[in-house]
């Protein structure tokens, strides 16, 4: 959604808007609801949260608590380049 690169589904994290209009992480990719995919790169998650892209795509508004929950989840995803 954010970087618009084509990647294998296994490389992406699905976020889904549930019936309560909250956004949650869908690890298995099986939850019902409107979904959006982000890759495991920090820039993609930042782009998704900045400017309301994620909210626009999922057609919902994130509460501050929901936003913080997703940000906390994303912190464990960012790859560290072994070359650095």
MOPE-V110969 format. One record per pair of residues at least 4 apart in sequence whose ideal C-beta (glycine too) atoms are under 6 Angstrom apart, sorted by the first residue. I is the first residue (numbers start at 1). GAP is how many residues later the second one is. D is the distance in Angstrom with one decimal. If there is no record, write none. Layout:
i-><I	I>
gap-><GAP	GAP>
d-><D	D>
//
This chain:
i-><1	1	1	1	2	2	2	2	3	7	7	7	12	12	13	14	14	14	14	15	15	16	16	16	16	17	17	17	17	17	18	18	18	21	22	23	23	25	26	34	36	36	38	38	38	39	40	42	45	46	48	48	52	55	55	55	62	62>
gap-><35	36	37	56	36	42	45	46	41	4	5	32	25	27	25	12	15	21	23	8	21	10	15	17	19	6	16	17	41	43	4	6	15	39	44	35	43	48	5	24	21	22	6	7	10	5	37	36	29	4	5	6	4	5	6	7	4	5>
d-><4.6	5.7	5.9	5.5	5.9	4.1	3.9	4.5	4.8	4.4	5.9	5.8	4.2	5.5	5.3	4.2	4.9	5.1	5.5	5.4	5.2	4.4	4.8	4.4	4.6	5.6	5.0	4.7	4.3	4.9	5.5	5.9	5.3	4.6	5.2	5.9	5.9	5.5	4.4	5.4	4.5	5.6	5.1	5.8	5.4	4.9	4.7	4.5	4.5	5.8	5.3	4.3	5.4	6.0	5.7	5.7	4.8	4.4>
//
